[in-house]
């Protein structure tokens, strides 16, 4: 019997999984069918509380670490062995959907429940993790919990990330009683899996229910500062240095960089801050966020160079000073070859059609990859839509991804 | 002796005027030399209190009406006659200077003080008015006090104008004790003068210290709504409807409308609101303000039509829905021919070189023009800069404009 054949008569309960997803979606529900549970808000904490309640019902251990990462533990028979982890996030963006992050968490819960139902013990402890502030919609940048766990940020740095009002992550965690006592990271992990929706259109277009994520795009974020001159709208156009005109030229220049690099090219501006931003005054300054992404790291590097040149050109054409500074970045990350292969074999042996795919988006798994063998499973997003209230993955695909997660986890955790 | 020759040996005190301007500039002072006294904030109220203190020192009457317009009154010998008014504003924009509005108010104060010094009584009462919320930087649109006085808004409408946090003008006036008991408008005014900085470059370029404002540009403000689709930055560029890209195309289209109509063409976007405006999510919607202006009403009408066509074209090219709705508008206004001629004759007889000019900007005088004979005096703005901390008009020009104001007011008020 091969590793992946073990437990092959075991199946998750797709209806229970869907019901959990829909119940979680009631917290922070939006009129258009989506959810808003920004990281470290009362809604986020309420989502965690719902999960903790379910965990307690099944007798799992519950713990938090000092950056608020939440651990649901189903102990193994050999607790001295490093655990097998499944994790994602419950926080959302402003225009969040019901599946992004949530599927990875509640899929993990379904794995634990399925093992309970079947009376299966594992040698290794299973840990289901809710990583703190994945989205970064309130506290930028995102992935604070996973990056702190992986040692990319010190605990002090992560706690000090502040929102637009100056509230620190540490303050928000304390106010919500989400701050725990466990040290952050620094312990061995046997394997780490993240099930997630694709957030792009490729699996749906191919009609494939399961994506085996082999690695990431290369992603470079920048902060762009545009320094014009405030003036009255009475000022002749030729005498103005209108920061909004500079911003418009920059946004189109940024867009052209991605468009010039084919289907895999991505580039855009997503966040802008205009000063003074009132009717009647020509804008003085704009700060904005932009990024470039590509599957090929060499092309991504060329795109970053193109971006610099395009912004310089826009600055020259408009006579408005523009400064481009590197911000957050990730990739290329290659997920653990052994785990990737295990996921492929598991999907096939379980009868799910699958294909390899790269992730264009950032994920907690990317933060974890340097410190533990890590891999991801994708399921399709309808029309590729995510960070949108209409985000949708059908019940069958949710179940298929969770089924692959179950059997891969079991293979790594060892049936007792 | 002609009307304008009377009192020609009378001169304002330019040093005292400059000193008042600089003292007012200490309230809400900004590091770059400018001022921020947004309408109906504590800073705005502190500016008014400084003026009221000066008025009390000289024994002038002080009153407020029910929209908070502040009246400093120097009684005439024939109080049954309609008063002569001088007025402007003390509130500023976010990036305000020291002269915009303030010169018209403190120039008016200097007129009153000069008459006191010379022991000159007038037949008509002189009223120096500080109009409420001229700029509209906090409560849009602007000119709430003057438009309410002139009956364009009912008192209830003006009091209900709200800021971005939902605070109403009425609430702010009450909180600041700036709400008065006098009825708003509805009484005869013999003449209304506003001295103001040009806020454009024409007088400075011509080397002329005094502009006689004969009327206004035609100005049309619009609200533009851009409806894209929120998605993850992982979404391929060709599958997105990025509201920020739509906004960028719209901003450049708006700019082109003004640029296509010569030196007198003005058009721009000044205020934008992006949703959800976070790193990591393609923008869903943008609301923005834009306007077109021209000296010739026919051309302004053509520009508005061009704007509609350009926005439709941008919408078609980007596949993003855009809706353009009329907002605030003014002009063409022609100031009172008799007063304009009086100002011209006064400037010449007082030895100030002057030229006719149109105002591109909105002013309280524009609101007053339909209900009283009204005219404006402009003085140069260095480099045409206004709504900018570096806004500057030199002491000699401030004094020249105030000198014209003094003698025109005296001519209309009648030396007793």
Interface residues (C-beta under 8 A of the other chain):
Chain A: X93 X94 X95 X100 X135 X136 X137 X140 X141 X142 X198 X199 X200 X201 X221 X229 X230 X231 X232 X233 X234 X235 X236 X237 X239 X240 X242 X244 X245 X247 X248 X249 X251 X252 X255 X258 X259 X263 X265 X266 X267 X268 X269 X270 X271 X272 X274 X275 X276 X277 X278 X279 X280 X281 X282 X283 X284 X289 X291 X293 X359 X360 X361 X362 X383 X384 X385 X386 X387 X388 X389
Chain B: X93 X94 X95 X100 X135 X136 X137 X140 X141 X142 X198 X199 X200 X201 X221 X229 X230 X231 X232 X233 X234 X235 X236 X237 X239 X240 X242 X244 X245 X247 X248 X249 X251 X252 X255 X258 X259 X263 X265 X266 X267 X268 X269 X270 X271 X272 X274 X275 X276 X277 X278 X279 X280 X281 X282 X283 X284 X289 X291 X293 X359 X360 X361 X362 X383 X384 X385 X386 X387 X388 X389
